[in-house]
């Protein structure tokens, strides 16, 4: 489970630009690392919203739809979101 913030996601399909890892992998996975909460729990670097917003755009959501589809989008700068052209053949 992503517990509403981050996790691992896989996408399949003819329009998906595969063979890539998107986001930032932590440099330090020890309990002393800057993203560690201890006991193996890490603060993710890429939110679910960063992946879901371009997925919604690719699926046909319009800019007017996005506040309903991705209500947390205004909590992040535009640079946080992955460009749909990086994930899908458009």
Beta strands, then each sheet from edge to edge (+ up, - down):
strand 1: 36-38
strand 2: 41-42
sheet 1: 1+ 2-
end
